[in-house]
């Protein structure tokens, strides 16, 4: 398991951080008004259990299926898809994406894994049993996060909109605009479908939005501030929360972040001040 970034990984990360610096300040200002809306409840989390997580993993996508975590990592030249043992963090199977692409979110559909790339406008479908490429598909704009509700794929692209996509033809069928207190919420990143709602990491924050998929309204904020206090000095500020997985059978919710050494099983607590352990 990698515990630090290689020199090449650090250079890629610094490049990525530089591109994102200007957007970060704008996003922080943008989120202040929606977060302050008294009608939207704020949840903190209680840590049920902490698990090992590869500190070298620039996490972009995450889901739980049949006892294993599946994770995608980003950065050009370092983008991978992994099957991971929850209890130990051991990578039991992985594959690398082409060096020229920046891997983004992943989800599952039957016996396939469906993934996105950031700016290449190309998605890929892998056989979940061996990670071999089954087919590719295209989409306009950027690819950020992806999940599914059992009928459709749901994709984020950095804008306030969620795209709903047919899982067979990969054609977009509709869009829903995400708002909080009537204001658009941008930078919807990693997504997870949880009991009828979409959970979305808000990029460059420690917050997750709970989204009504029919109206696009944010029905709650999950505040992860302080969940991972051990920051990575090599991460150039990019070791933010990103990664949500849900075990629907046991109702377990997992969260992690880019370059975090831990993955957490958590329970939501309405109100409160910071994570409980």
N, C-alpha and C positions, 0 to 999 in steps of 0.2 A: 504494500500500500504506500502510495506517495504521501509524504508529510510536508514537503515544501515544493514550491514551484521551481522548475528548471529555469536556467537563465533565459532560454527562448520563451518560456511561458511568462516570465516576468516582463519581457519586452512586449509581448502581445498584450498583456494585461495593462501595462502603462499606456500603450497606444489606445486601447479600448477606453480607459479611464479618461484620457485626454479628450477624446471625441465627445464624451458624455458630460464633461464638467459644466458646460453652460446650461445644459438642460436640467441639471440637478437643482440649481438655485431656483429656477422657474417652477419646478415641480413642487418644491417645498412651499413656496408661496401659494401655489395653486391649491394645495391640499388644506391649507389653514381654514378657509371658509367652510368647505363641506364637513371637515372634522368637528367644527365648532357647533354644528347644527344640533340643538338639544333634542330634536326628535329622532336622531339616529343614535341608538345605544352603542356604547363602547364596551368591548369585552377584553379582559386580560386572559391569561392562560395559567393553568395549574400543570406543572410538569409531573406526569405519571412515571415516566422512565426516560433515561437518556441512553442512546446507542452510539457506538463509534461511527464516524463518518470520515471519508477521505478528505483531509484538509487541502489536498491538491485539486479537488474537484470543483470546477467553476460551474456550479449547478444551474441548469436551465430548465429541465423538466424532471418530473418525478411522479410515479404512480406505484400502487401496491396491487399485486395480483398473485393469487395462489401461493401465498407464503413468502414471496420475494418482493423486494423493491426493484424497480426499474428506473434508471436515472440517465439523463442525457447531460453532457457537459459541453461548454462552449469554448470559444477562442479558436481562431484559425490555426490549423496545424495541431490542435489539441482536442478537437471535438470528438466525443465518443458516445456510445450507447452501452450501458452496463446492466447486468443482472447481479443483484447484491443481496447477500444474506443480511437480514435485518439485525439479528442478534450480535453479529461480529463485524459487520461492515465489509466482509470479504467479497471481492468481486469474483464471481464464479464463471462469468462469461462476458466478453465485451467485444466490440468492434469499433474501428476508427472510421470517421467520416473523411471524405476527401480533404486534403490539406487546405484547399482554397475556400472551403465553406466554414461558416460559423454556425454550429449546431444550436438549435433552440428547443422548444418544448416537445414533449412526446406524450402520446396516449396509446391505449390499446383498443383494438376492434376485432373481436373474435380471436383468432390465432395470429393476428398481425400486430405489429407496432407501427404507429404512424407518427412521423416526426417532421419538424419544420426546420428551415434555415433562415437566418436573419435577413439578409438582403439579396439572396440569390433567386428568390421567387420560385424556389423548387422545394417540394416536399418529397418524402421518401416513405416507402412501405417495406418493412422488414418482416421476415418470418420469425415469430417469437421463439421458436424452438432452436434456431441456429443463427439468427441475426443475418441471414443472407438476404440480399436485396431482392424484393419481389417486383416492385415497380416504382416509378416516380410520377409526380403530378405537379402541376404549376398553379400559381396564384399570383395576383397582383399585390404590390406593396410589400411590406415587411412581414415576417413571421416572428411571433413572440411566444405565446403560450397556446396550448391546445388541450382539450379534454373532450369528454363525450357523455351524453345523457341516455345512452341506450338506443337512441333513434337517430341522432345527428352528432357530427363533430362540432365543437365550439372552439373558435380560434380568436386570439387577440393579436393586434398588430401595432400596438403602441399608441393608437388613437383611443378615444372614449368608446369605440364601438366593438361589440362582439359579433363575429361572423358565424353564421350557422351553415354547415356544409354537409352535403349528402356524402355518406361514407363509402358509397360505391362509385359514383361518377366524379366525386370531388368537386362538384359544382356548388357554388354558393347559392343558398336558397333565400336567405334574409339576413338582416342585421338588426341589432338592438343597441341603442345608445345608452351608455351607463351614466347615471347622474346621482349626485348626492346633494340633497337640499335644493334641487333644481339646477345645479351646476354640473357641467361635464367632468368626469373623472378620467384623466389620461393615464398613460403608462401602465395599463393593465398588463401584467407580465405572466408568470406561471399560473396556470389555472387548474382547478380541481372541482369535479361535480360531487357535491355532498348533500345527500338527502333532499334533492329537489332545488338546490340553489348552487350558484357558481361562487367559489371562493377564488379570489385573485390577489396575488401579491402585487402591491403597488411599487413599481421599480424605484430604487434608491430611497426607500423608506423601510420602517420596521412595521408596516401595517398591511393587513389583509382585509379586503373588502368582501362583505357578504352581499351577493347580488341576486335580486329576483330576476330570473331569466326571461320572464314574460314582459315586465315593464322596464327592466334595466335599472331600477332604483336600488341604491345601496341601502340595505336594511340593517346593517351593523358594521362596525369596524372592530377588527381583532388587533389589539396592540401587543406586539412582541418585544417592545423596548426592554432591554436588559436581559433578554433570554440567553443571549450568547455574549457575555461581557468580555471574553478573551478574544480580542481582535487580532488579526494577522498583520504584523507590521509590514509584510511584503505585499499586501493586497491593495495598496494605493487607495484605500477607502471603498473598494468594491466588494468587500465581504459582508454584503447586506443579506437580509432575509430573502430567500427565493427557493421555493420547493415545498409543495403541499401534496401529501398522499393520504388516502383514506381507505381503510379496510372496512367495507360495507358490512361484512359478515359479523364482525365483532365491534363495530362502531368505534374503531380506533382512528384518531386523527394524528398525523405525523407532520412535522415541519422541520425545515433546515434552512441553510443559507449557502451562498457562494463561498467556497473556501472555509466552511465551518468544520471543526473537528468533531462535531456531535450532531446527531439527529434526535429530535425529541418527540415522544408521544405526549400529547397534551389534552387537557380538557378545558373547555371554555368556562370562564367565570365572568358573570355580568358585573361591570364596574370593577372596583378594586384598584390597587396601585402596583402595577408591575407583575411579573411572573411569580407564582407561588411554587415552592418546592417541598 
